[in-house]
Amino acid sequence: MIGEALWEILKEHHGYSDEDLMRRVAKIDLKDGKLDGKVAKTAPVQCPRCSRILNKRHALCIYCGEQIVHPPFAR
Ligand SMILES: [Zn+2]
């Protein structure tokens, strides 16, 4: 519901159309080169300090304690 409400606000206040939204959705879908209705999987997370590969759910590196900054839309 929140996504739908935000979209209504954007349409009413900024003049975007449903076609604008669908073009953007297709662009995001195509990030992995396939228009398949699925978002691209993000690459594994690598610690910026010790370079070890980490599970995406960790906020801190389990090996060295470095804070891991995840992209806001990472999956
Ligand atoms: Zn680390």
N, CA, C, O and the ligand as a Tripos MOL2 file, in Angstrom:
@<TRIPOS>MOLECULE
protein
  301   299    76     0     0
PROTEIN
NO_CHARGES

@<TRIPOS>ATOM
      1 N           0.8160   -1.2010    0.0000 N.3       1 MET1
      2 CA          0.0000    0.0000    0.0000 C.3       1 MET1
      3 C           0.8570    1.2610    0.0000 C.2       1 MET1
      4 O           0.5050    2.2620   -0.6240 O.2       1 MET1
      5 N           1.9810    1.2020    0.7040 N.am      2 ILE2
      6 CA          2.8540    2.3760    0.7540 C.3       2 ILE2
      7 C           3.3900    2.6990   -0.6370 C.2       2 ILE2
      8 O           3.4170    3.8600   -1.0440 O.2       2 ILE2
      9 N           3.8180    1.6630   -1.3670 N.am      3 GLY3
     10 CA          4.3170    1.8880   -2.7190 C.3       3 GLY3
     11 C           3.2510    2.5110   -3.6100 C.2       3 GLY3
     12 O           3.5370    3.4300   -4.3780 O.2       3 GLY3
     13 N           2.0270    2.0140   -3.5080 N.am      4 GLU4
     14 CA          0.9260    2.5490   -4.3140 C.3       4 GLU4
     15 C           0.6310    3.9970   -3.9400 C.2       4 GLU4
     16 O           0.3990    4.8330   -4.8130 O.2       4 GLU4
     17 N           0.6390    4.2930   -2.6310 N.am      5 ALA5
     18 CA          0.3880    5.6640   -2.1800 C.3       5 ALA5
     19 C           1.4750    6.6050   -2.6860 C.2       5 ALA5
     20 O           1.1760    7.7110   -3.1370 O.2       5 ALA5
     21 N           2.7320    6.1750   -2.6150 N.am      6 LEU6
     22 CA          3.8300    7.0060   -3.1080 C.3       6 LEU6
     23 C           3.6800    7.2580   -4.6010 C.2       6 LEU6
     24 O           3.9190    8.3680   -5.0770 O.2       6 LEU6
     25 N           3.2870    6.2300   -5.3340 N.am      7 TRP7
     26 CA          3.0990    6.3900   -6.7680 C.3       7 TRP7
     27 C           1.9830    7.3880   -7.0810 C.2       7 TRP7
     28 O           2.1250    8.2050   -7.9900 O.2       7 TRP7
     29 N           0.8650    7.3280   -6.3300 N.am      8 GLU8
     30 CA         -0.2290    8.2880   -6.5280 C.3       8 GLU8
     31 C           0.2540    9.7180   -6.2860 C.2       8 GLU8
     32 O          -0.1020   10.6300   -7.0320 O.2       8 GLU8
     33 N           1.0570    9.9120   -5.2550 N.am      9 ILE9
     34 CA          1.5940   11.2510   -4.9570 C.3       9 ILE9
     35 C           2.4790   11.7290   -6.1080 C.2       9 ILE9
     36 O           2.3770   12.8790   -6.5350 O.2       9 ILE9
     37 N           3.3440   10.8520   -6.6080 N.am     10 LEU10
     38 CA          4.2300   11.2370   -7.7100 C.3      10 LEU10
     39 C           3.4430   11.5950   -8.9620 C.2      10 LEU10
     40 O           3.7840   12.5490   -9.6620 O.2      10 LEU10
     41 N           2.3920   10.8320   -9.2450 N.am     11 LYS11
     42 CA          1.5640   11.1380  -10.4210 C.3      11 LYS11
     43 C           0.8590   12.4760  -10.2560 C.2      11 LYS11
     44 O           0.8530   13.2980  -11.1730 O.2      11 LYS11
     45 N           0.2600   12.6950   -9.0760 N.am     12 GLU12
     46 CA         -0.5180   13.9130   -8.8490 C.3      12 GLU12
     47 C           0.3510   15.1690   -8.7800 C.2      12 GLU12
     48 O          -0.0150   16.2100   -9.3240 O.2      12 GLU12
     49 N           1.4760   15.0720   -8.1270 N.am     13 HIS13
     50 CA          2.2880   16.2650   -7.8670 C.3      13 HIS13
     51 C           3.3970   16.4990   -8.8770 C.2      13 HIS13
     52 O           3.8950   17.6180   -9.0000 O.2      13 HIS13
     53 N           3.7900   15.4600   -9.6000 N.am     14 HIS14
     54 CA          4.9270   15.6290  -10.5100 C.3      14 HIS14
     55 C           4.6130   15.2580  -11.9570 C.2      14 HIS14
     56 O           5.4610   15.4240  -12.8330 O.2      14 HIS14
     57 N           3.4060   14.7600  -12.2170 N.am     15 GLY15
     58 CA          2.9790   14.5280  -13.5790 C.3      15 GLY15
     59 C           3.5020   13.2640  -14.2420 C.2      15 GLY15
     60 O           3.3920   13.1220  -15.4600 O.2      15 GLY15
     61 N           4.0700   12.3390  -13.4680 N.am     16 TYR16
     62 CA          4.5190   11.0850  -14.0780 C.3      16 TYR16
     63 C           3.3130   10.2530  -14.4920 C.2      16 TYR16
     64 O           2.2270   10.3880  -13.9280 O.2      16 TYR16
     65 N           3.5190    9.3780  -15.4990 N.am     17 SER17
     66 CA          2.4300    8.5210  -15.9660 C.3      17 SER17
     67 C           2.7460    7.0590  -15.6370 C.2      17 SER17
     68 O           3.8660    6.7150  -15.2570 O.2      17 SER17
     69 N           1.7310    6.2150  -15.7940 N.am     18 ASP18
     70 CA          1.9570    4.7850  -15.5930 C.3      18 ASP18
     71 C           2.9800    4.2590  -16.5990 C.2      18 ASP18
     72 O           3.7300    3.3320  -16.2970 O.2      18 ASP18
     73 N           3.0090    4.8560  -17.8000 N.am     19 GLU19
     74 CA          3.9970    4.4360  -18.8040 C.3      19 GLU19
     75 C           5.4240    4.7440  -18.3270 C.2      19 GLU19
     76 O           6.3450    3.9550  -18.5380 O.2      19 GLU19
     77 N           5.5870    5.9150  -17.6750 N.am     20 ASP20
     78 CA          6.9010    6.2460  -17.0980 C.3      20 ASP20
     79 C           7.3270    5.1670  -16.0940 C.2      20 ASP20
     80 O           8.4740    4.7180  -16.0880 O.2      20 ASP20
     81 N           6.3810    4.7680  -15.2540 N.am     21 LEU21
     82 CA          6.6760    3.7610  -14.2340 C.3      21 LEU21
     83 C           7.0690    2.4360  -14.8830 C.2      21 LEU21
     84 O           8.0470    1.8070  -14.4800 O.2      21 LEU21
     85 N           6.2970    2.0110  -15.8960 N.am     22 MET22
     86 CA          6.5660    0.7110  -16.5210 C.3      22 MET22
     87 C           7.8950    0.7220  -17.2790 C.2      22 MET22
     88 O           8.5940   -0.2900  -17.3130 O.2      22 MET22
     89 N           8.2500    1.8670  -17.8900 N.am     23 ARG23
     90 CA          9.5650    1.9600  -18.5360 C.3      23 ARG23
     91 C          10.6780    1.8010  -17.5070 C.2      23 ARG23
     92 O          11.6760    1.1260  -17.7610 O.2      23 ARG23
     93 N          10.5030    2.4250  -16.3450 N.am     24 ARG24
     94 CA         11.5280    2.3380  -15.3050 C.3      24 ARG24
     95 C          11.6140    0.9140  -14.7460 C.2      24 ARG24
     96 O          12.7060    0.4140  -14.4770 O.2      24 ARG24
     97 N          10.4560    0.2630  -14.5730 N.am     25 VAL25
     98 CA         10.4440   -1.1170  -14.0860 C.3      25 VAL25
     99 C          11.1970   -2.0170  -15.0720 C.2      25 VAL25
    100 O          11.9840   -2.8700  -14.6610 O.2      25 VAL25
    101 N          10.9520   -1.8220  -16.3850 N.am     26 ALA26
    102 CA         11.6460   -2.6320  -17.4020 C.3      26 ALA26
    103 C          13.1580   -2.3730  -17.3600 C.2      26 ALA26
    104 O          13.9530   -3.2980  -17.5260 O.2      26 ALA26
    105 N          13.5460   -1.1300  -17.1400 N.am     27 LYS27
    106 CA         14.9720   -0.7940  -17.0640 C.3      27 LYS27
    107 C          15.6390   -1.5240  -15.8940 C.2      27 LYS27
    108 O          16.7430   -2.0520  -16.0340 O.2      27 LYS27
    109 N          14.9640   -1.5520  -14.7410 N.am     28 ILE28
    110 CA         15.4980   -2.2550  -13.5750 C.3      28 ILE28
    111 C          15.5360   -3.7580  -13.8430 C.2      28 ILE28
    112 O          16.5090   -4.4320  -13.5030 O.2      28 ILE28
    113 N          14.4680   -4.2790  -14.4560 N.am     29 ASP29
    114 CA         14.4130   -5.7060  -14.8000 C.3      29 ASP29
    115 C          15.5870   -6.0940  -15.6990 C.2      29 ASP29
    116 O          16.1510   -7.1790  -15.5560 O.2      29 ASP29
    117 N          15.9550   -5.2030  -16.6280 N.am     30 LEU30
    118 CA         17.0000   -5.5140  -17.6100 C.3      30 LEU30
    119 C          18.4290   -5.3480  -17.0820 C.2      30 LEU30
    120 O          19.3820   -5.5200  -17.8410 O.2      30 LEU30
    121 N          18.5940   -5.0180  -15.8070 N.am     31 LYS31
    122 CA         19.9500   -4.8660  -15.2630 C.3      31 LYS31
    123 C          20.7800   -6.1360  -15.4170 C.2      31 LYS31
    124 O          22.0030   -6.0640  -15.5430 O.2      31 LYS31
    125 N          20.1310   -7.2950  -15.4080 N.am     32 ASP32
    126 CA         20.8690   -8.5560  -15.5890 C.3      32 ASP32
    127 C          20.7750   -9.0530  -17.0300 C.2      32 ASP32
    128 O          21.1650  -10.1830  -17.3220 O.2      32 ASP32
    129 N          20.2550   -8.2050  -17.9390 N.am     33 GLY33
    130 CA         20.1940   -8.5610  -19.3510 C.3      33 GLY33
    131 C          18.9870   -9.3880  -19.7430 C.2      33 GLY33
    132 O          18.8300   -9.7280  -20.9160 O.2      33 GLY33
    133 N          18.1240   -9.7230  -18.7790 N.am     34 LYS34
    134 CA         16.9480  -10.5440  -19.0710 C.3      34 LYS34
    135 C          15.6870   -9.8240  -18.6260 C.2      34 LYS34
    136 O          15.5720   -9.4140  -17.4710 O.2      34 LYS34
    137 N          14.7270   -9.6700  -19.5580 N.am     35 LEU35
    138 CA         13.4250   -9.0880  -19.2230 C.3      35 LEU35
    139 C          12.5160  -10.2300  -18.7790 C.2      35 LEU35
    140 O          11.7440  -10.7710  -19.5710 O.2      35 LEU35
    141 N          12.6200  -10.5850  -17.5040 N.am     36 ASP36
    142 CA         11.9310  -11.7830  -17.0200 C.3      36 ASP36
    143 C          11.0490  -11.5200  -15.7920 C.2      36 ASP36
    144 O          10.5370  -12.4570  -15.1800 O.2      36 ASP36
    145 N          10.8740  -10.2310  -15.4340 N.am     37 GLY37
    146 CA         10.0370   -9.9160  -14.2830 C.3      37 GLY37
    147 C          10.7130  -10.1730  -12.9460 C.2      37 GLY37
    148 O          10.0630  -10.1360  -11.9010 O.2      37 GLY37
    149 N          12.0240  -10.4340  -12.9750 N.am     38 LYS38
    150 CA         12.7510  -10.6960  -11.7270 C.3      38 LYS38
    151 C          13.8980   -9.7070  -11.6050 C.2      38 LYS38
    152 O          14.5390   -9.3540  -12.5950 O.2      38 LYS38
    153 N          14.1460   -9.2660  -10.3810 N.am     39 VAL39
    154 CA         15.2660   -8.3560  -10.1620 C.3      39 VAL39
    155 C          16.5750   -9.1380  -10.2170 C.2      39 VAL39
    156 O          16.6330  -10.3160   -9.8640 O.2      39 VAL39
    157 N          17.6270   -8.4480  -10.6700 N.am     40 ALA40
    158 CA         18.9420   -9.0820  -10.7470 C.3      40 ALA40
    159 C          19.4570   -9.3620   -9.3450 C.2      40 ALA40
    160 O          19.2840   -8.5520   -8.4340 O.2      40 ALA40
    161 N          20.0870  -10.5070   -9.1810 N.am     41 LYS41
    162 CA         20.7260  -10.8270   -7.9080 C.3      41 LYS41
    163 C          21.9730   -9.9650   -7.7790 C.2      41 LYS41
    164 O          22.7140   -9.7670   -8.7410 O.2      41 LYS41
    165 N          22.1870   -9.4600   -6.5780 N.am     42 THR42
    166 CA         23.3920   -8.6690   -6.3650 C.3      42 THR42
    167 C          24.5810   -9.5970   -6.1080 C.2      42 THR42
    168 O          24.4210  -10.7220   -5.6360 O.2      42 THR42
    169 N          25.7540   -9.1050   -6.4250 N.am     43 ALA43
    170 CA         26.9660   -9.8840   -6.2220 C.3      43 ALA43
    171 C          27.1850  -10.1030   -4.7270 C.2      43 ALA43
    172 O          26.6780   -9.3380   -3.9070 O.2      43 ALA43
    173 N          27.9400  -11.1470   -4.3690 N.am     44 PRO44
    174 CA         28.2400  -11.3550   -2.9590 C.3      44 PRO44
    175 C          28.9300  -10.1290   -2.3570 C.2      44 PRO44
    176 O          29.6040   -9.3790   -3.0620 O.2      44 PRO44
    177 N          28.7560   -9.9390   -1.0680 N.am     45 VAL45
    178 CA         29.3630   -8.7950   -0.3840 C.3      45 VAL45
    179 C          30.7980   -9.1320   -0.0050 C.2      45 VAL45
    180 O          31.0810  -10.2140    0.5110 O.2      45 VAL45
    181 N          31.6950   -8.1960   -0.2680 N.am     46 GLN46
    182 CA         33.0930   -8.3870    0.0980 C.3      46 GLN46
    183 C          33.4630   -7.3250    1.1280 C.2      46 GLN46
    184 O          33.1590   -6.1470    0.9400 O.2      46 GLN46
    185 N          34.1110   -7.7280    2.2040 N.am     47 CYS47
    186 CA         34.5260   -6.7860    3.2410 C.3      47 CYS47
    187 C          35.5600   -5.8180    2.6600 C.2      47 CYS47
    188 O          36.5380   -6.2480    2.0480 O.2      47 CYS47
    189 N          35.3420   -4.5000    2.8530 N.am     48 PRO48
    190 CA         36.2960   -3.5230    2.3090 C.3      48 PRO48
    191 C          37.6500   -3.5370    3.0260 C.2      48 PRO48
    192 O          38.6370   -3.0490    2.4750 O.2      48 PRO48
    193 N          37.7140   -4.0870    4.2420 N.am     49 ARG49
    194 CA         38.9870   -4.1080    4.9740 C.3      49 ARG49
    195 C          39.7600   -5.4200    4.7490 C.2      49 ARG49
    196 O          40.9330   -5.3910    4.3750 O.2      49 ARG49
    197 N          39.0990   -6.5740    4.9790 N.am     50 CYS50
    198 CA         39.8380   -7.8450    4.9150 C.3      50 CYS50
    199 C          39.5650   -8.6190    3.6220 C.2      50 CYS50
    200 O          40.1930   -9.6490    3.3760 O.2      50 CYS50
    201 N          38.6330   -8.1320    2.7940 N.am     51 SER51
    202 CA         38.3200   -8.6990    1.4750 C.3      51 SER51
    203 C          37.6660  -10.0750    1.5180 C.2      51 SER51
    204 O          37.5200  -10.7090    0.4730 O.2      51 SER51
    205 N          37.2710  -10.5510    2.6850 N.am     52 ARG52
    206 CA         36.5860  -11.8420    2.7410 C.3      52 ARG52
    207 C          35.1510  -11.6820    2.2360 C.2      52 ARG52
    208 O          34.5620  -10.6050    2.3340 O.2      52 ARG52
    209 N          34.6030  -12.7600    1.7000 N.am     53 ILE53
    210 CA         33.2250  -12.7720    1.2010 C.3      53 ILE53
    211 C          32.2860  -13.0190    2.3740 C.2      53 ILE53
    212 O          32.5220  -13.8970    3.2050 O.2      53 ILE53
    213 N          31.2160  -12.2270    2.4270 N.am     54 LEU54
    214 CA         30.2930  -12.2950    3.5520 C.3      54 LEU54
    215 C          28.8670  -12.5540    3.1030 C.2      54 LEU54
    216 O          28.4950  -12.2610    1.9660 O.2      54 LEU54
    217 N          28.0780  -13.1070    4.0090 N.am     55 ASN55
    218 CA         26.6510  -13.2180    3.7950 C.3      55 ASN55
    219 C          26.0540  -11.8150    3.8160 C.2      55 ASN55
    220 O          26.4660  -10.9780    4.6180 O.2      55 ASN55
    221 N          25.0830  -11.5530    2.9360 N.am     56 LYS56
    222 CA         24.5150  -10.2130    2.7990 C.3      56 LYS56
    223 C          23.7630   -9.7420    4.0360 C.2      56 LYS56
    224 O          23.5110   -8.5460    4.1820 O.2      56 LYS56
    225 N          23.3980  -10.6600    4.9300 N.am     57 ARG57
    226 CA         22.5970  -10.2440    6.0890 C.3      57 ARG57
    227 C          23.4320   -9.6170    7.2000 C.2      57 ARG57
    228 O          22.8620   -9.0600    8.1390 O.2      57 ARG57
    229 N          24.7610   -9.6850    7.1290 N.am     58 HIS58
    230 CA         25.5970   -9.1550    8.2080 C.3      58 HIS58
    231 C          25.8320   -7.6500    8.0600 C.2      58 HIS58
    232 O          26.1350   -7.1640    6.9700 O.2      58 HIS58
    233 N          25.6900   -6.9270    9.1590 N.am     59 ALA59
    234 CA         25.9700   -5.4880    9.1720 C.3      59 ALA59
    235 C          27.4380   -5.2170    9.4760 C.2      59 ALA59
    236 O          27.9690   -4.1600    9.1330 O.2      59 ALA59
    237 N          28.0910   -6.1850   10.1250 N.am     60 LEU60
    238 CA         29.5110   -6.0770   10.4400 C.3      60 LEU60
    239 C          30.2180   -7.3080    9.8800 C.2      60 LEU60
    240 O          29.6370   -8.3930    9.8330 O.2      60 LEU60
    241 N          31.4710   -7.1410    9.4580 N.am     61 CYS61
    242 CA         32.2440   -8.2820    8.9880 C.3      61 CYS61
    243 C          32.4450   -9.2550   10.1480 C.2      61 CYS61
    244 O          32.8610   -8.8460   11.2320 O.2      61 CYS61
    245 N          32.1540  -10.5370    9.9300 N.am     62 ILE62
    246 CA         32.2810  -11.5240   11.0050 C.3      62 ILE62
    247 C          33.7440  -11.8740   11.2590 C.2      62 ILE62
    248 O          34.0470  -12.5150   12.2660 O.2      62 ILE62
    249 N          34.6630  -11.4730   10.3740 N.am     63 TYR63
    250 CA         36.0820  -11.7890   10.5360 C.3      63 TYR63
    251 C          36.8510  -10.6540   11.1990 C.2      63 TYR63
    252 O          37.6810  -10.8960   12.0760 O.2      63 TYR63
    253 N          36.5780   -9.3960   10.7780 N.am     64 CYS64
    254 CA         37.3850   -8.2850   11.3020 C.3      64 CYS64
    255 C          36.5480   -7.1970   11.9630 C.2      64 CYS64
    256 O          37.1110   -6.2690   12.5430 O.2      64 CYS64
    257 N          35.2300   -7.2820   11.8940 N.am     65 GLY65
    258 CA         34.3870   -6.3100   12.5790 C.3      65 GLY65
    259 C          34.1050   -5.0320   11.8040 C.2      65 GLY65
    260 O          33.4110   -4.1500   12.3090 O.2      65 GLY65
    261 N          34.6320   -4.9120   10.5820 N.am     66 GLU66
    262 CA         34.3890   -3.7290    9.7670 C.3      66 GLU66
    263 C          32.8920   -3.5770    9.4850 C.2      66 GLU66
    264 O          32.1960   -4.5560    9.2170 O.2      66 GLU66
    265 N          32.4110   -2.3300    9.5520 N.am     67 GLN67
    266 CA         31.0040   -2.0930    9.2200 C.3      67 GLN67
    267 C          30.8140   -2.2770    7.7150 C.2      67 GLN67
    268 O          31.6000   -1.7670    6.9160 O.2      67 GLN67
    269 N          29.7760   -3.0020    7.3380 N.am     68 ILE68
    270 CA         29.4890   -3.2570    5.9300 C.3      68 ILE68
    271 C          28.3310   -2.3610    5.5080 C.2      68 ILE68
    272 O          27.2470   -2.4330    6.0870 O.2      68 ILE68
    273 N          28.5500   -1.5250    4.5130 N.am     69 VAL69
    274 CA         27.5030   -0.6440    4.0080 C.3      69 VAL69
    275 C          26.8600   -1.3250    2.8020 C.2      69 VAL69
    276 O          27.5000   -1.5350    1.7710 O.2      69 VAL69
    277 N          25.5930   -1.6610    2.9550 N.am     70 HIS70
    278 CA         24.8720   -2.3360    1.8780 C.3      70 HIS70
    279 C          24.1300   -1.3160    1.0190 C.2      70 HIS70
    280 O          23.5950   -0.3420    1.5490 O.2      70 HIS70
    281 N          24.0890   -1.5220   -0.3010 N.am     71 PRO71
    282 CA         23.2750   -0.6420   -1.1490 C.3      71 PRO71
    283 C          21.8190   -0.6840   -0.6830 C.2      71 PRO71
    284 O          21.3520   -1.7430   -0.2630 O.2      71 PRO71
    285 N          21.0810    0.4370   -0.7440 N.am     72 PRO72
    286 CA         19.7340    0.4830   -0.1710 C.3      72 PRO72
    287 C          18.7410   -0.4840   -0.7990 C.2      72 PRO72
    288 O          17.7670   -0.8600   -0.1470 O.2      72 PRO72
    289 N          18.9540   -0.9010   -2.0480 N.am     73 PHE73
    290 CA         18.0170   -1.8160   -2.6890 C.3      73 PHE73
    291 C          18.6350   -3.1730   -2.9680 C.2      73 PHE73
    292 O          18.1450   -3.9190   -3.8160 O.2      73 PHE73
    293 N          19.7140   -3.4990   -2.2570 N.am     74 ALA74
    294 CA         20.3460   -4.8070   -2.4360 C.3      74 ALA74
    295 C          19.4040   -5.9020   -1.9740 C.2      74 ALA74
    296 O          18.6450   -5.7240   -1.0210 O.2      74 ALA74
    297 N          19.4600   -7.0520   -2.6680 N.am     75 ARG75
    298 CA         18.5980   -8.1770   -2.3090 C.3      75 ARG75
    299 C          19.4300   -9.3880   -1.9820 C.2      75 ARG75
    300 O          18.8840  -10.4420   -1.6540 O.2      75 ARG75
    301 ZN         36.5060   -7.9610    7.2580 Zn       76 ZN76
@<TRIPOS>BOND
     1     1     2 1
     2     2     3 1
     3     3     4 2
     4     3     5 am
     5     5     6 1
     6     6     7 1
     7     7     8 2
     8     7     9 am
     9     9    10 1
    10    10    11 1
    11    11    12 2
    12    11    13 am
    13    13    14 1
    14    14    15 1
    15    15    16 2
    16    15    17 am
    17    17    18 1
    18    18    19 1
    19    19    20 2
    20    19    21 am
    21    21    22 1
    22    22    23 1
    23    23    24 2
    24    23    25 am
    25    25    26 1
    26    26    27 1
    27    27    28 2
    28    27    29 am
    29    29    30 1
    30    30    31 1
    31    31    32 2
    32    31    33 am
    33    33    34 1
    34    34    35 1
    35    35    36 2
    36    35    37 am
    37    37    38 1
    38    38    39 1
    39    39    40 2
    40    39    41 am
    41    41    42 1
    42    42    43 1
    43    43    44 2
    44    43    45 am
    45    45    46 1
    46    46    47 1
    47    47    48 2
    48    47    49 am
    49    49    50 1
    50    50    51 1
    51    51    52 2
    52    51    53 am
    53    53    54 1
    54    54    55 1
    55    55    56 2
    56    55    57 am
    57    57    58 1
    58    58    59 1
    59    59    60 2
    60    59    61 am
    61    61    62 1
    62    62    63 1
    63    63    64 2
    64    63    65 am
    65    65    66 1
    66    66    67 1
    67    67    68 2
    68    67    69 am
    69    69    70 1
    70    70    71 1
    71    71    72 2
    72    71    73 am
    73    73    74 1
    74    74    75 1
    75    75    76 2
    76    75    77 am
    77    77    78 1
    78    78    79 1
    79    79    80 2
    80    79    81 am
    81    81    82 1
    82    82    83 1
    83    83    84 2
    84    83    85 am
    85    85    86 1
    86    86    87 1
    87    87    88 2
    88    87    89 am
    89    89    90 1
    90    90    91 1
    91    91    92 2
    92    91    93 am
    93    93    94 1
    94    94    95 1
    95    95    96 2
    96    95    97 am
    97    97    98 1
    98    98    99 1
    99    99   100 2
   100    99   101 am
   101   101   102 1
   102   102   103 1
   103   103   104 2
   104   103   105 am
   105   105   106 1
   106   106   107 1
   107   107   108 2
   108   107   109 am
   109   109   110 1
   110   110   111 1
   111   111   112 2
   112   111   113 am
   113   113   114 1
   114   114   115 1
   115   115   116 2
   116   115   117 am
   117   117   118 1
   118   118   119 1
   119   119   120 2
   120   119   121 am
   121   121   122 1
   122   122   123 1
   123   123   124 2
   124   123   125 am
   125   125   126 1
   126   126   127 1
   127   127   128 2
   128   127   129 am
   129   129   130 1
   130   130   131 1
   131   131   132 2
   132   131   133 am
   133   133   134 1
   134   134   135 1
   135   135   136 2
   136   135   137 am
   137   137   138 1
   138   138   139 1
   139   139   140 2
   140   139   141 am
   141   141   142 1
   142   142   143 1
   143   143   144 2
   144   143   145 am
   145   145   146 1
   146   146   147 1
   147   147   148 2
   148   147   149 am
   149   149   150 1
   150   150   151 1
   151   151   152 2
   152   151   153 am
   153   153   154 1
   154   154   155 1
   155   155   156 2
   156   155   157 am
   157   157   158 1
   158   158   159 1
   159   159   160 2
   160   159   161 am
   161   161   162 1
   162   162   163 1
   163   163   164 2
   164   163   165 am
   165   165   166 1
   166   166   167 1
   167   167   168 2
   168   167   169 am
   169   169   170 1
   170   170   171 1
   171   171   172 2
   172   171   173 am
   173   173   174 1
   174   174   175 1
   175   175   176 2
   176   175   177 am
   177   177   178 1
   178   178   179 1
   179   179   180 2
   180   179   181 am
   181   181   182 1
   182   182   183 1
   183   183   184 2
   184   183   185 am
   185   185   186 1
   186   186   187 1
   187   187   188 2
   188   187   189 am
   189   189   190 1
   190   190   191 1
   191   191   192 2
   192   191   193 am
   193   193   194 1
   194   194   195 1
   195   195   196 2
   196   195   197 am
   197   197   198 1
   198   198   199 1
   199   199   200 2
   200   199   201 am
   201   201   202 1
   202   202   203 1
   203   203   204 2
   204   203   205 am
   205   205   206 1
   206   206   207 1
   207   207   208 2
   208   207   209 am
   209   209   210 1
   210   210   211 1
   211   211   212 2
   212   211   213 am
   213   213   214 1
   214   214   215 1
   215   215   216 2
   216   215   217 am
   217   217   218 1
   218   218   219 1
   219   219   220 2
   220   219   221 am
   221   221   222 1
   222   222   223 1
   223   223   224 2
   224   223   225 am
   225   225   226 1
   226   226   227 1
   227   227   228 2
   228   227   229 am
   229   229   230 1
   230   230   231 1
   231   231   232 2
   232   231   233 am
   233   233   234 1
   234   234   235 1
   235   235   236 2
   236   235   237 am
   237   237   238 1
   238   238   239 1
   239   239   240 2
   240   239   241 am
   241   241   242 1
   242   242   243 1
   243   243   244 2
   244   243   245 am
   245   245   246 1
   246   246   247 1
   247   247   248 2
   248   247   249 am
   249   249   250 1
   250   250   251 1
   251   251   252 2
   252   251   253 am
   253   253   254 1
   254   254   255 1
   255   255   256 2
   256   255   257 am
   257   257   258 1
   258   258   259 1
   259   259   260 2
   260   259   261 am
   261   261   262 1
   262   262   263 1
   263   263   264 2
   264   263   265 am
   265   265   266 1
   266   266   267 1
   267   267   268 2
   268   267   269 am
   269   269   270 1
   270   270   271 1
   271   271   272 2
   272   271   273 am
   273   273   274 1
   274   274   275 1
   275   275   276 2
   276   275   277 am
   277   277   278 1
   278   278   279 1
   279   279   280 2
   280   279   281 am
   281   281   282 1
   282   282   283 1
   283   283   284 2
   284   283   285 am
   285   285   286 1
   286   286   287 1
   287   287   288 2
   288   287   289 am
   289   289   290 1
   290   290   291 1
   291   291   292 2
   292   291   293 am
   293   293   294 1
   294   294   295 1
   295   295   296 2
   296   295   297 am
   297   297   298 1
   298   298   299 1
   299   299   300 2
@<TRIPOS>SUBSTRUCTURE
     1 MET1         2 RESIDUE 1 A MET
     2 ILE2         6 RESIDUE 1 A ILE
     3 GLY3        10 RESIDUE 1 A GLY
     4 GLU4        14 RESIDUE 1 A GLU
     5 ALA5        18 RESIDUE 1 A ALA
     6 LEU6        22 RESIDUE 1 A LEU
     7 TRP7        26 RESIDUE 1 A TRP
     8 GLU8        30 RESIDUE 1 A GLU
     9 ILE9        34 RESIDUE 1 A ILE
    10 LEU10       38 RESIDUE 1 A LEU
    11 LYS11       42 RESIDUE 1 A LYS
    12 GLU12       46 RESIDUE 1 A GLU
    13 HIS13       50 RESIDUE 1 A HIS
    14 HIS14       54 RESIDUE 1 A HIS
    15 GLY15       58 RESIDUE 1 A GLY
    16 TYR16       62 RESIDUE 1 A TYR
    17 SER17       66 RESIDUE 1 A SER
    18 ASP18       70 RESIDUE 1 A ASP
    19 GLU19       74 RESIDUE 1 A GLU
    20 ASP20       78 RESIDUE 1 A ASP
    21 LEU21       82 RESIDUE 1 A LEU
    22 MET22       86 RESIDUE 1 A MET
    23 ARG23       90 RESIDUE 1 A ARG
    24 ARG24       94 RESIDUE 1 A ARG
    25 VAL25       98 RESIDUE 1 A VAL
    26 ALA26      102 RESIDUE 1 A ALA
    27 LYS27      106 RESIDUE 1 A LYS
    28 ILE28      110 RESIDUE 1 A ILE
    29 ASP29      114 RESIDUE 1 A ASP
    30 LEU30      118 RESIDUE 1 A LEU
    31 LYS31      122 RESIDUE 1 A LYS
    32 ASP32      126 RESIDUE 1 A ASP
    33 GLY33      130 RESIDUE 1 A GLY
    34 LYS34      134 RESIDUE 1 A LYS
    35 LEU35      138 RESIDUE 1 A LEU
    36 ASP36      142 RESIDUE 1 A ASP
    37 GLY37      146 RESIDUE 1 A GLY
    38 LYS38      150 RESIDUE 1 A LYS
    39 VAL39      154 RESIDUE 1 A VAL
    40 ALA40      158 RESIDUE 1 A ALA
    41 LYS41      162 RESIDUE 1 A LYS
    42 THR42      166 RESIDUE 1 A THR
    43 ALA43      170 RESIDUE 1 A ALA
    44 PRO44      174 RESIDUE 1 A PRO
    45 VAL45      178 RESIDUE 1 A VAL
    46 GLN46      182 RESIDUE 1 A GLN
    47 CYS47      186 RESIDUE 1 A CYS
    48 PRO48      190 RESIDUE 1 A PRO
    49 ARG49      194 RESIDUE 1 A ARG
    50 CYS50      198 RESIDUE 1 A CYS
    51 SER51      202 RESIDUE 1 A SER
    52 ARG52      206 RESIDUE 1 A ARG
    53 ILE53      210 RESIDUE 1 A ILE
    54 LEU54      214 RESIDUE 1 A LEU
    55 ASN55      218 RESIDUE 1 A ASN
    56 LYS56      222 RESIDUE 1 A LYS
    57 ARG57      226 RESIDUE 1 A ARG
    58 HIS58      230 RESIDUE 1 A HIS
    59 ALA59      234 RESIDUE 1 A ALA
    60 LEU60      238 RESIDUE 1 A LEU
    61 CYS61      242 RESIDUE 1 A CYS
    62 ILE62      246 RESIDUE 1 A ILE
    63 TYR63      250 RESIDUE 1 A TYR
    64 CYS64      254 RESIDUE 1 A CYS
    65 GLY65      258 RESIDUE 1 A GLY
    66 GLU66      262 RESIDUE 1 A GLU
    67 GLN67      266 RESIDUE 1 A GLN
    68 ILE68      270 RESIDUE 1 A ILE
    69 VAL69      274 RESIDUE 1 A VAL
    70 HIS70      278 RESIDUE 1 A HIS
    71 PRO71      282 RESIDUE 1 A PRO
    72 PRO72      286 RESIDUE 1 A PRO
    73 PHE73      290 RESIDUE 1 A PHE
    74 ALA74      294 RESIDUE 1 A ALA
    75 ARG75      298 RESIDUE 1 A ARG
    76 ZN76       301 GROUP 0 **** ****
